[in-house]
Amino acid sequence: MTDSPESERILIFDFGAQYGQLIARRVREQNVFCQLVRHNLSAERVADLKPQGIILSGGPASVYAPGAPHCDPAR
């Protein structure tokens, strides 16, 4: 029996980029299961999902700007 598609799970963290869906489509075209998730997904939830990889899809704002989105530092 082969592994399920979820065994190759990739998480795409959406920080407001307009390309998140395009990235997901390209990953799926390679027959890899991926999920587009919010940038503030908890580290506990990430651990539960056991991704094989993470893609950060940035937004137009500077990471140094006040109020810029950040991920859970426990990741």
C-alpha positions as CSV (number, residue, x, y, z in Angstrom):
1,M,0.0,0.0,0.0
2,T,1.3,3.5,-0.9
3,D,1.3,6.5,1.3
4,S,-1.7,8.8,1.2
5,P,-1.3,12.1,-0.5
6,E,-1.4,13.8,2.9
7,S,1.9,12.1,3.7
8,E,3.5,14.7,1.4
9,R,1.6,17.6,2.9
10,I,3.0,21.1,2.2
11,L,1.6,24.1,4.1
12,I,1.5,27.5,2.3
13,F,1.3,30.3,4.9
14,D,-0.6,33.2,3.4
15,F,0.8,36.5,4.6
16,G,-1.4,38.5,2.2
17,A,0.3,37.7,-1.1
18,Q,-1.8,37.7,-4.3
19,Y,0.0,34.5,-5.4
20,G,-1.0,32.1,-2.7
21,Q,-3.6,30.3,-4.8
22,L,-1.2,30.2,-7.8
23,I,1.6,28.6,-5.7
24,A,-0.9,26.0,-4.4
25,R,-2.0,25.2,-7.9
26,R,1.6,24.7,-9.0
27,V,2.4,22.5,-6.1
28,R,-0.7,20.4,-6.8
29,E,0.3,20.1,-10.4
30,Q,3.4,18.2,-9.1
31,N,0.9,15.7,-7.4
32,V,1.8,17.0,-3.9
33,F,-0.9,17.6,-1.4
34,C,-0.8,21.2,-0.1
35,Q,-3.0,23.5,2.0
36,L,-3.1,27.2,2.0
37,V,-3.4,28.3,5.6
38,R,-3.5,31.6,7.5
39,H,-0.2,33.1,8.6
40,N,-1.2,32.9,12.3
41,L,-1.8,29.1,12.4
42,S,-0.6,27.9,15.8
43,A,2.6,25.9,16.1
44,E,0.5,23.2,17.8
45,R,-1.7,22.9,14.8
46,V,1.3,22.8,12.4
47,A,2.8,20.0,14.5
48,D,-0.6,18.1,14.3
49,L,-0.6,18.4,10.5
50,K,3.0,17.1,10.2
51,P,3.9,18.9,7.0
52,Q,6.9,17.8,4.9
53,G,7.5,21.4,4.0
54,I,6.4,25.0,4.5
55,I,6.1,27.8,1.9
56,L,5.8,31.4,3.1
57,S,3.8,33.5,0.7
58,G,4.5,37.1,1.5
59,G,2.4,40.2,1.2
60,P,3.1,43.7,-0.1
61,A,3.9,45.2,3.3
62,S,7.4,45.3,4.8
63,V,8.0,42.8,7.6
64,Y,9.3,45.7,9.6
65,A,6.1,47.8,9.3
66,P,4.0,48.3,12.4
67,G,1.3,45.7,12.5
68,A,2.9,43.5,9.9
69,P,1.7,39.9,10.1
70,H,3.8,37.4,11.9
71,C,3.7,33.7,12.4
72,D,3.7,31.9,15.8
73,P,7.3,32.2,17.1
74,A,7.0,28.6,18.5
75,R,7.3,27.3,14.9
